[in-house]
Amino acid sequence: MSAIIKYPEEIQKYMDIYEPYSIQIYQGKLEDVPQEAIDAYNKVKKWAWEQGQ
């Protein structure tokens, strides 16, 4: 059984922005990734770190 995770609305918005570029971001291939997606990823990463995830 899998659980559905409900994120805060603001965090979900950021996740939706960077999701199409997630593989490129994880691989560090940022040349074709919009700055908005990189910023959104960093905000989610910071939030997750603060949550201890």
N, C-alpha and C positions, 0 to 999 in steps of 0.2 A: 504494500500500500504506500503510495507516495503522498506527501503533504504538499499543499499549495501554500506558498509563502506570499503573504500580503505585505508589501513594502509601503512605507509612507508615500503619499502622492508625489511629493517633490522628487524623491529618490527614484520612483518608478518612471517619472518623466525623463530624468537623466539617463536611466537604463535604456529607455526607448530610443534616445538620441544616439547612444554609442553602440547599441546592439548590432546594427548592420556592419559595423567596422570592428567588432570584437576580436575576430581572428587576427586581423592585421595588427590591432593594438597589442594583443597578447604576444605576437611574434616580434613586436618592435619595429614593424614596417610601417612607419607613420607618414611617409612621403605623400600618399594619396588620401590621407585621412583628414577631414576638415578639423580645424582647430576647435570648433564647437563640440565635436565628438570626443576629442582628447580631453577637453575641459570637463565634459560630463562624466567621462570615465574616472578622472581624478577626483571629482566630487563624490562619486559613489564609493570609490576606494577609500577615501578619507572617512566617509560615514561608516563604512563596514569596519574599518580599523577601530573607530571609536566605540562600535558596538561589541568589539571583541570577536568578530567573525573572521 
